[in-house]
Amino acid sequence: MQIRKSDLHLSYDLHEILGEPTVRGRFVEDVLSAELPEDEKRRVLRMGLRALDGRDDLEVL
């Protein structure tokens, strides 16, 4: 069996994060209310939440 790092994706529960009284919660709220195309919102959320989690795999897929 082979597992490739690029094939694994962490998903975020945005509704749960929205309820957090944290920077993450505010970040998600701001991005979701921004006037951006949906695909751009997804990319911004993915990269921003990874950064806030301290991850270094910030390349947008």
C-alpha positions in Angstrom: 0.0 0.0 0.0 1.2 3.5 -0.8 0.0 6.7 0.7 0.9 9.9 -0.9 0.8 13.0 1.1 -0.7 14.9 -1.8 -3.6 12.6 -1.8 -4.6 13.2 1.8 -6.8 16.2 2.6 -8.0 17.5 6.0 -11.5 18.9 5.9 -12.7 21.6 8.2 -16.2 21.8 9.8 -16.9 25.4 8.9 -20.2 25.6 10.9 -18.3 24.4 14.0 -15.5 26.9 13.5 -18.1 29.7 13.0 -19.3 29.1 16.5 -15.8 29.5 18.0 -15.1 32.8 19.8 -11.7 32.7 18.2 -9.6 34.3 15.5 -10.4 31.2 13.4 -14.1 31.7 13.9 -13.9 35.4 12.9 -11.7 34.5 9.9 -14.3 32.0 8.6 -17.1 34.5 9.2 -15.3 37.2 7.3 -14.4 35.0 4.3 -17.9 33.6 4.0 -19.4 37.0 4.0 -16.9 38.5 1.5 -18.0 39.2 -2.0 -15.8 36.6 -3.6 -16.6 33.7 -6.0 -17.2 30.5 -4.2 -14.1 28.7 -5.5 -12.0 31.6 -4.3 -13.6 31.5 -0.8 -12.8 27.8 -0.6 -9.1 28.5 -1.5 -8.8 31.4 1.0 -10.4 29.3 3.7 -8.2 26.3 3.1 -5.0 28.3 3.1 -6.0 30.5 6.0 -7.1 27.7 8.2 -4.0 25.7 7.5 -1.9 28.8 8.4 -3.8 29.3 11.6 -3.2 25.7 12.5 0.5 26.3 12.1 0.8 24.1 9.0 3.4 24.7 6.3 1.6 23.1 3.4 -0.1 26.3 2.3 0.0 25.6 -1.4 -3.5 26.1 -2.8 -4.6 23.0 -4.7 
